[in-house]
Amino acid sequence: MKTILTIIFSVVFIAIGCDTVEDPNISLEVNKLSKSWLNSFEEQVDSVQVYRPEGSKEFPTASFRKKYFFKVTGKCDLTDTTLSESGIINGNWSLQSDNVLLIYDADYKLAEILQVYQLEDDILRFTILYKREKK
């Protein structure tokens, strides 16, 4: 299992490097993705979710905001009360393709699949292609 993950992460880091544009066929830049992102659901249109870097703007008061923290190491912290009882998943992420992110929990079970449409320093836009049932 460790060998497979090493290969996946190696391919991810080698494959990334192109500039990103607002296009469903973008290549994700790890340095732009690697930060804490808060859901800005006020900006959401249809199924395309909008996230902003944590601390980048003043968000209106809300009872809950989903949060992703993508790390350059391939680790990912996800705060989402619809995925687990605690609401927190400390797992991993990898690229399935240039614009599709796979998010796994700590047991390497798939939690979400995201199709990214836009990644800039101040915005992350994507749709959720798959989301597992709550444990």
Secondary structure, DSSP 8 states (H G I E B T S, - for coil): -HHHHHHHHHHHHHH--S---SSTT----HHHHSSEEEE-GGG-BTTBEEEEETTSS-----S---EEEE-TTSEEEEE-TTT-SSSEEEEEEEEEETTEEEEE-TT--EEEEEEEEEEETTEEEEEEEEE----
